[in-house]
Amino acid sequence: MTPAARYAAAIDVLDQILDGQPAEAALLKWARGNRYAGSKDRAAVRDHVFDCLRSKASFAAKGGDQTGRAIVAGYLLAQNADLDEVFSGQGYAAAPLDDTELARLAPDADVVDLPEWLLPKLREVAGRDFQKLTEQFRQRADVFLRVNTQKNDIKSAGQSLDKESISTSQVTGAATALRVKSGARQVARSAPFLSGEVELQDASSQKACLMLGAADDETLLDYCAGGGGKSLALAAMGYTVTAHDADPKRMKDIGPRAERAGVTIPQVTEITQQFDTVVVDAPCSGSGTWRRTPDAKWRFAEQDLADLVELQRDIIRQAQGHALKQFVYMTCSLLRDENEDQVSFVEASLPKWTCVRQERFAMDQDGDGFFCAIFEQP
């Protein structure tokens, strides 16, 4: 595919997303319908789509309309690129911009790339760093790996990855984390990954796990385990981990990942015992990860937040009863409603638990936005 054809494909995918289709589903549909596209073509189209979604509002303002063509035009204007090369109408390129489209272009237009109703909540969290936060939402997030210290040390793991043309660097404040500087698309095929020396896990998520400290076979229930990233990290820290999820299908990857890592993580649907520690990585807005899933921020509504807050409280009530010593609450959210306000809820409604430590991890170059609170019984 030519560069212009890739942009034309991105326009088609964006129009599907604007019609209400989730980004991943729209990209998959396009890939299946265009099997001639190679892996580099698919990666380029995906990158264009996600770059456009991160800055959808500002690119639409520059392009003068809420369409795939206008958003891509705004994207190109932001890069001072030649619109005529992309909208040439030649081969598989998009048709030239007509006079009406050209008249709507506003290269200097700039708006905040977030839903308006969320701005007061994010200003409350970010304070004087609000402008910096809004710019962060427009950037791509780095890829991070967690080194399985039961198999290798971080320096040696970095050297093993380097031999496979995957360049990494260590991350301040996360003793197990490596930032992938180049070669991210090769990680899943690399020997260190296939042998369980490294796993994909955001650096902030790793920092939250490290807050629990090392263990000596203390039992731990990962109550909302999902794909098992935290289960694996905590098992590597010495915890005897059991995984649980309300939807068992979400745990389908835990078995293969655990085998690769050299640990055993049983999965349960019914909880029949108590554990020293219970970890709840609660379903949330995911606002701290919106750089990776930018279409999610445009689909997230005020009622969605209200529903999530109530769901989180229901899960807290259920999960904390299985903890003997320690109860841990985590989210990948930036919002107080899902973080500090839920800490207040626990202490007000479940007085046997006292928050002994809470930490908010910023969404920046060193990881996604994340929150962790640790509760203990007095």
C-alpha positions in Angstrom: 0.0 0.0 0.0 1.2 3.5 -0.8 1.3 6.1 2.1 -1.8 7.8 0.6 -3.7 4.5 0.4 -3.0 3.9 4.1 -4.5 7.2 4.9 -7.5 6.4 2.8 -8.0 3.1 4.7 -7.7 5.1 8.0 -10.5 7.4 6.8 -12.7 4.3 6.1 -12.0 2.9 9.6 -12.6 6.2 11.3 -16.0 6.6 9.6 -16.9 3.1 11.0 -15.8 4.2 14.5 -17.8 7.5 14.2 -20.8 5.4 13.4 -20.4 3.7 16.7 -18.2 0.7 16.1 -15.4 0.1 18.6 -12.0 0.8 17.2 -10.6 -2.7 17.5 -13.6 -4.2 15.8 -13.5 -1.6 13.0 -9.8 -2.3 12.4 -10.3 -6.1 12.4 -13.2 -5.7 9.9 -11.0 -3.7 7.6 -8.1 -6.1 7.9 -10.3 -9.1 7.1 -11.8 -7.3 4.1 -8.4 -6.2 2.8 -6.2 -9.3 3.1 -3.8 -7.9 0.5 -2.5 -5.5 3.2 0.7 -6.6 4.7 1.7 -6.5 8.4 3.4 -3.1 7.9 0.3 -1.7 6.2 -1.9 -2.9 9.0 0.4 -1.4 11.6 0.5 1.9 9.7 -3.3 2.1 9.3 -3.7 1.3 13.0 -1.2 4.0 14.0 -3.0 6.6 11.9 -6.4 5.6 13.4 -5.2 5.7 17.0 -3.3 9.0 16.5 -6.4 10.5 15.1 -8.6 9.2 17.9 -6.2 10.6 20.6 -6.7 14.1 19.1 -10.1 13.6 17.5 -11.7 16.8 18.7 -8.8 19.1 17.7 -8.2 17.4 14.4 -11.9 17.6 13.6 -11.8 21.3 14.4 -8.8 21.8 12.1 -10.4 19.7 9.4 -13.7 21.5 9.7 -16.1 18.5 10.2 -16.8 15.3 12.2 -15.9 12.9 9.4 -13.0 10.6 8.7 -11.8 12.8 5.9 -11.9 15.9 8.0 -10.2 14.3 10.9 -7.4 13.0 8.7 -7.1 16.4 7.1 -6.7 17.9 10.5 -4.1 15.3 11.4 -2.1 16.2 8.4 -2.5 20.0 9.0 -1.1 19.4 12.5 2.0 17.9 11.0 2.3 20.5 8.3 2.0 17.7 5.7 1.0 18.2 2.1 -2.8 17.5 1.8 -2.6 17.2 -2.0 -0.3 14.2 -1.7 -2.8 12.3 0.5 -6.0 13.5 -1.1 -4.9 13.0 -4.7 -7.5 10.6 -6.0 -4.8 8.6 -7.7 -4.8 4.8 -7.3 -6.3 4.0 -3.9 -5.8 7.5 -2.5 -8.7 9.5 -1.1 -10.5 11.8 -3.5 -9.3 15.4 -3.6 -10.8 17.8 -1.1 -13.6 19.8 -2.7 -14.1 23.6 -2.4 -16.5 23.2 0.5 -14.0 21.0 2.4 -11.1 23.4 1.7 -13.2 26.4 2.9 -13.8 24.6 6.2 -10.1 24.0 7.0 -8.9 25.8 10.1 -5.2 25.0 10.7 -4.9 27.1 13.8 -8.0 25.6 15.6 -7.2 23.9 18.8 -9.6 22.4 21.4 -9.1 20.1 24.4 -9.2 16.4 23.3 -11.4 15.2 26.1 -15.2 15.0 26.7 -16.3 18.4 28.1 -18.1 16.9 31.1 -14.9 15.4 32.3 -12.8 18.6 32.3 -13.8 19.8 35.8 -13.0 16.4 37.3 -9.6 16.2 35.6 -8.8 19.8 36.6 -9.5 18.8 40.2 -7.0 16.0 39.9 -4.3 17.7 37.9 -4.4 21.3 39.3 -1.7 23.4 37.8 -0.6 20.4 35.6 -4.0 20.3 33.8 -2.6 21.6 30.5 0.3 19.1 30.7 -2.2 16.3 31.4 -4.3 17.2 28.3 -1.2 17.1 26.2 -0.3 13.7 27.6 -3.7 12.4 26.4 -2.6 13.2 22.8 0.6 11.2 23.0 1.3 7.6 22.4 2.1 5.6 25.5 5.3 3.6 25.7 5.4 -0.2 25.9 6.7 -1.6 29.2 7.9 -5.0 30.2 8.1 -6.7 33.6 11.2 -8.7 34.2 10.4 -12.1 35.9 13.0 -11.9 38.7 12.5 -15.6 39.4 14.1 -16.3 36.0 16.4 -13.4 35.4 17.7 -10.1 36.7 16.7 -6.8 35.0 20.2 -6.1 33.5 20.5 -9.6 32.0 16.9 -9.5 30.6 17.7 -6.2 28.9 20.8 -7.7 27.3 18.8 -10.7 26.1 16.2 -8.4 24.5 19.0 -6.3 22.9 20.3 -9.4 21.1 16.9 -9.6 19.4 17.0 -6.0 18.3 14.7 -4.9 21.1 16.2 -1.8 22.8 15.1 -1.1 26.4 15.9 1.1 29.4 15.1 0.8 33.1 12.3 2.9 34.6 12.8 5.1 37.7 10.8 3.9 40.6 9.9 0.5 39.2 12.6 -2.1 39.9 11.2 -4.7 37.6 10.2 -2.5 34.6 11.8 -2.0 31.2 10.7 0.6 28.8 10.8 -0.6 25.1 12.6 2.1 23.1 12.5 0.2 19.8 11.4 -3.1 18.5 8.1 -3.2 20.4 6.3 -5.2 17.7 8.9 -8.0 18.0 8.5 -8.6 21.7 5.8 -11.3 21.5 8.1 -13.3 19.2 11.3 -12.9 21.2 13.0 -15.6 23.2 12.9 -13.7 26.5 9.1 -13.3 26.1 8.5 -16.9 25.0 10.7 -18.3 27.9 8.8 -16.2 30.5 11.8 -13.9 31.4 9.6 -10.9 30.5 5.9 -10.1 30.3 4.0 -7.1 29.0 2.8 -5.0 31.9 2.6 -1.2 32.3 5.2 0.3 34.7 2.6 2.0 36.9 0.8 -1.3 37.4 4.1 -2.8 38.4 4.8 0.0 40.9 1.4 -0.7 42.4 2.2 -4.4 42.8 5.5 -3.6 44.4 3.7 -1.5 47.0 2.6 -4.8 48.6 6.2 -5.9 49.2 7.7 -9.3 48.9 6.0 -12.3 50.5 6.9 -15.7 51.7 4.1 -17.9 50.4 1.4 -15.7 51.9 -1.9 -16.5 50.2 -3.4 -13.9 47.9 -6.6 -13.7 45.9 -6.6 -11.6 42.7 -10.4 -11.0 42.8 -10.7 -9.3 39.4 -7.9 -11.1 37.7 -8.8 -10.6 34.0 -5.8 -11.6 31.9 -3.6 -12.2 34.9 -0.9 -9.5 34.6 -1.0 -8.7 38.3 -1.4 -12.3 39.3 1.9 -13.1 37.5 3.6 -10.1 39.0 2.5 -11.0 42.6 3.4 -14.6 42.1 6.9 -13.6 41.1 7.1 -11.6 44.4 6.5 -14.8 46.4 2.7 -14.8 46.9 0.7 -17.9 46.5 -1.8 -16.5 44.1 -5.3 -17.6 43.3 -7.2 -15.9 40.4 -10.9 -15.1 40.3 -13.0 -13.1 37.9 -16.8 -12.6 37.6 -16.4 -13.6 33.9 -14.2 -16.7 33.8 -13.6 -16.3 30.1 -11.5 -13.3 30.8 -9.0 -15.5 32.6 -8.4 -17.8 29.6 -4.8 -16.5 29.1 -3.7 -17.0 32.7 -2.8 -20.7 32.2 -0.5 -20.3 29.3 1.1 -17.1 30.8 1.7 -18.8 34.1 3.2 -21.9 32.5 5.6 -19.6 30.5 6.5 -17.8 33.8 7.1 -21.0 35.7 4.4 -20.5 38.3 1.1 -22.1 39.2 -2.0 -19.9 39.5 -5.2 -21.8 40.1 -8.4 -20.2 38.8 -11.7 -20.3 40.8 -15.2 -19.2 40.1 -16.5 -19.8 43.6 -14.4 -18.6 46.6 -14.6 -21.1 49.5 -11.7 -19.9 51.7 -10.1 -16.8 53.1 -6.7 -15.3 52.0 -4.1 -13.3 53.8 -4.5 -10.6 51.1 -7.2 -9.8 48.6 -6.4 -7.6 45.7 -9.2 -5.9 43.7 -8.2 -4.3 40.5 -11.6 -2.9 39.9 -13.5 -2.4 36.7 -13.2 1.4 36.0 -13.2 4.1 33.4 -9.7 3.2 32.4 -9.0 6.9 32.1 -5.4 6.4 33.0 -5.0 4.2 29.9 -6.9 6.2 27.4 -3.7 6.9 25.4 -3.8 3.2 24.5 -7.6 3.0 24.0 -8.4 6.5 22.8 -11.9 5.6 21.4 -12.9 4.7 25.0 -12.7 8.3 26.2 -15.1 9.5 23.5 -17.6 6.7 24.4 -17.4 7.2 28.2 -20.5 9.0 29.5 -21.4 10.6 32.9 -23.9 7.8 33.6 -21.1 5.2 32.9 -19.1 6.7 35.7 -22.0 6.7 38.1 -22.7 3.0 37.3 -19.0 2.1 37.7 -18.8 3.7 41.1 -21.7 1.6 42.3 -20.2 -1.5 40.8 -16.9 -0.9 42.5 -18.6 -0.5 45.8 -20.5 -3.8 45.3 -17.2 -5.5 44.5 -15.5 -4.0 47.5 -18.2 -5.2 49.8 -18.0 -8.7 48.4 -14.2 -9.0 48.1 -13.1 -7.6 51.4 -14.9 -10.4 53.3 -12.4 -12.9 51.9 -9.3 -11.0 53.3 -7.7 -12.0 56.7 -5.0 -9.3 56.9 -4.9 -7.0 54.0 -7.3 -5.6 51.4 -5.9 -3.8 48.3 -7.9 -1.6 46.0 -6.5 -0.6 42.6 -7.8 1.1 39.4 -6.3 2.4 36.2 -8.3 5.6 36.6 -7.4 9.2 37.1 -10.7 10.2 38.6 -11.3 10.9 42.3 -14.7 9.3 42.1 -13.1 5.9 41.5 -10.1 6.4 43.7 -9.9 8.6 46.8 -13.7 8.7 47.1 -13.8 4.9 47.2 -11.1 4.9 50.0 -13.5 7.2 52.0 -16.3 4.8 51.3 -14.4 1.8 52.6 -13.4 3.6 55.8 -16.9 4.9 56.4 -18.9 1.8 55.6 -16.3 -1.0 56.5 -14.7 0.4 59.7 -12.7 -2.8 60.3 -10.4 -1.6 57.5 -8.0 1.4 57.8 -6.1 2.8 54.8 -2.4 2.6 55.7 -1.1 3.7 52.3 -2.5 5.1 49.1 -0.6 6.2 46.0 -1.6 7.9 42.8 0.7 7.3 39.8 0.6 10.0 37.1 -0.1 9.3 33.5 3.3 10.3 32.0 6.3 9.0 30.2 6.9 6.5 33.0 3.5 4.8 32.8 -0.2 5.0 32.7 -2.4 6.7 35.3 -3.0 4.3 38.2 -4.2 4.2 41.8 -3.5 1.9 44.7 -4.8 1.9 48.3 -3.8 -0.7 50.9 -6.1 -1.4 53.9 -5.3 -3.3 57.0 -7.2 -4.1 60.2 -6.2 -2.1 63.2 
